[in-house]
Amino acid sequence: MKELECLLVDEEATVDIGHKLAIALKSIVDDNEPRGLVVYLHGDLGAGKTTLTRGFVRAMGHQGNVKSPTYTLVEPYELSPWRVFHFDLYRLSDPEELEYMGIRDYFNQGCCCFIEWPEKGAGLLAKEDFSINMAYQGEQRIITFLAQSTFAEQLLIALNALVNK
């Protein structure tokens, strides 16, 4: 399975799909040896990229606020044994800025990286496992998960089982 498309009727459904992605990840990876995940998030402003990430981060165990890193570039979440990094590259003026912040250090074992506006960091980001496209359909959203790695294909099978429960 390389692609999964879902209709998200509201914000709660967007949070829920992020939650299910985290549950799917935990179901196929051993907590003693967490595997990293790189997700590229595509979509217009307000399409739900941060909302999806919020669902994932909370399902991984974070109890506090999950905000957009629009002005900070990255928000880290230490959720032992996992580390989640939420990037928003919308305001990035030059991809070289990512070199100065040590971008390659974020793509390690057990690190889940969600990257909004990945095209702004082209050439400096790790290859994605998932490319997630979010698009408006009236008041609703269409989300499409595209598996870009063998690991993502396995994850997509687990996610599909949760979505179609």
C-alpha positions as CSV (number, residue, x, y, z in Angstrom):
1,M,0.0,0.0,0.0
2,K,1.5,3.3,-1.1
3,E,-1.3,5.8,-0.7
4,L,-4.2,6.4,1.7
5,E,-6.8,9.2,1.2
6,C,-9.3,10.3,3.9
7,L,-11.9,13.0,4.3
8,L,-11.6,15.1,7.4
9,V,-14.9,16.6,8.3
10,D,-13.6,19.0,11.0
11,E,-10.7,19.9,13.3
12,E,-11.4,17.0,15.6
13,A,-11.1,14.5,12.6
14,T,-7.7,16.1,11.8
15,V,-6.5,15.7,15.3
16,D,-7.8,12.1,15.3
17,I,-5.9,11.2,12.1
18,G,-2.7,12.5,13.7
19,H,-3.5,10.4,16.8
20,K,-4.0,7.3,14.7
21,L,-0.7,7.9,12.9
22,A,1.1,7.8,16.3
23,I,-0.8,4.7,17.4
24,A,0.0,3.0,14.1
25,L,3.7,3.9,14.5
26,K,3.8,2.6,18.1
27,S,2.1,-0.6,16.9
28,I,4.9,-1.5,14.5
29,V,8.0,-0.2,16.3
30,D,9.5,-1.4,19.5
31,D,9.7,1.3,22.2
32,N,13.1,0.0,23.2
33,E,14.4,0.8,19.7
34,P,12.2,3.6,18.3
35,R,12.7,4.2,14.6
36,G,12.7,7.7,13.3
37,L,10.0,9.1,11.0
38,V,10.2,12.0,8.5
39,V,6.9,13.5,7.4
40,Y,6.7,16.3,4.8
41,L,3.4,18.3,5.3
42,H,2.0,20.0,2.2
43,G,-1.1,22.3,2.1
44,D,-2.2,25.8,2.0
45,L,-2.2,28.0,5.1
46,G,-4.9,26.8,7.5
47,A,-5.2,23.4,5.8
48,G,-4.6,21.5,9.1
49,K,-0.9,20.7,9.1
50,T,-0.3,21.9,12.7
51,T,-3.6,20.3,13.8
52,L,-2.5,16.9,12.5
53,T,0.8,17.3,14.2
54,R,-0.9,18.2,17.4
55,G,-2.9,14.9,17.3
56,F,0.4,13.0,16.7
57,V,2.3,14.7,19.5
58,R,-0.5,14.3,22.1
59,A,-0.8,10.6,21.2
60,M,2.9,10.2,21.8
61,G,2.4,11.4,25.3
62,H,2.7,15.2,25.4
63,Q,0.2,16.8,27.8
64,G,0.8,20.5,27.1
65,N,0.1,23.0,24.4
66,V,1.2,22.1,20.8
67,K,1.7,25.3,18.9
68,S,2.9,26.2,15.4
69,P,6.6,26.9,15.3
70,T,6.1,29.6,12.6
71,Y,8.5,32.1,14.3
72,T,10.8,29.6,16.0
73,L,11.3,27.2,13.1
74,V,11.1,24.1,15.3
75,E,9.2,23.0,18.5
76,P,10.8,20.0,20.2
77,Y,8.9,17.5,22.3
78,E,10.9,15.1,24.4
79,L,8.6,12.1,24.9
80,S,10.9,9.3,26.1
81,P,11.9,7.2,24.3
82,W,10.6,9.3,21.4
83,R,11.6,12.8,20.3
84,V,9.2,14.7,18.1
85,F,10.3,17.8,16.2
86,H,7.7,20.0,14.5
87,F,9.2,22.3,11.9
88,D,7.5,25.2,10.1
89,L,9.7,26.5,7.3
90,Y,7.1,29.0,6.0
91,R,9.1,32.1,7.0
92,L,12.5,30.6,6.1
93,S,14.2,33.1,3.8
94,D,17.3,31.0,2.9
95,P,17.7,27.2,3.2
96,E,21.2,27.8,4.5
97,E,19.6,29.0,7.8
98,L,18.9,25.3,8.4
99,E,22.6,24.5,8.3
100,Y,23.2,27.1,11.1
101,M,20.6,25.5,13.3
102,G,22.1,22.0,12.8
103,I,19.2,20.5,10.8
104,R,20.9,17.2,10.2
105,D,21.1,16.5,13.9
106,Y,17.3,16.3,14.1
107,F,17.1,13.3,11.8
108,N,18.2,10.6,14.2
109,Q,16.9,7.2,15.5
110,G,13.8,7.7,17.5
111,C,13.2,11.2,16.2
112,C,9.9,11.9,14.4
113,C,10.1,15.1,12.3
114,F,7.0,16.8,10.9
115,I,8.0,19.5,8.4
116,E,5.6,22.1,7.1
117,W,6.7,23.8,3.9
118,P,9.5,21.3,3.2
119,E,10.2,22.8,-0.3
120,K,11.8,25.7,1.5
121,G,14.5,23.4,2.9
122,A,15.1,21.5,-0.3
123,G,18.5,19.8,-0.4
124,L,19.1,20.1,3.3
125,L,16.3,17.9,4.7
126,A,16.3,14.1,5.2
127,K,14.3,12.1,2.7
128,E,10.7,11.8,3.7
129,D,9.0,8.6,4.8
130,F,5.6,10.2,4.2
131,S,4.5,13.0,2.0
132,I,1.1,14.2,3.4
133,N,-1.0,16.5,1.3
134,M,-3.9,18.4,2.8
135,A,-6.4,20.2,0.6
136,Y,-9.6,22.1,1.2
137,Q,-12.8,20.6,0.0
138,G,-15.4,23.1,1.0
139,E,-15.4,23.2,4.8
140,Q,-13.8,19.8,4.9
141,R,-10.3,18.6,4.1
142,I,-8.9,15.8,2.0
143,I,-5.7,14.3,3.4
144,T,-3.5,12.0,1.3
145,F,-0.7,10.0,2.8
146,L,1.9,9.0,0.2
147,A,4.4,6.4,1.4
148,Q,7.9,7.3,0.2
149,S,9.8,4.4,2.0
150,T,9.3,0.7,2.7
151,F,8.8,1.6,6.4
152,A,6.1,4.1,5.5
153,E,4.3,1.4,3.5
154,Q,4.2,-0.8,6.6
155,L,3.0,2.2,8.6
156,L,0.3,3.0,6.1
157,I,-1.1,-0.6,6.4
158,A,-1.3,-0.2,10.2
159,L,-2.9,3.3,9.8
160,N,-5.4,2.1,7.2
161,A,-6.5,-0.7,9.7
162,L,-7.1,2.0,12.3
163,V,-8.9,4.4,10.0
164,N,-11.2,1.7,8.6
165,K,-12.1,0.2,12.0
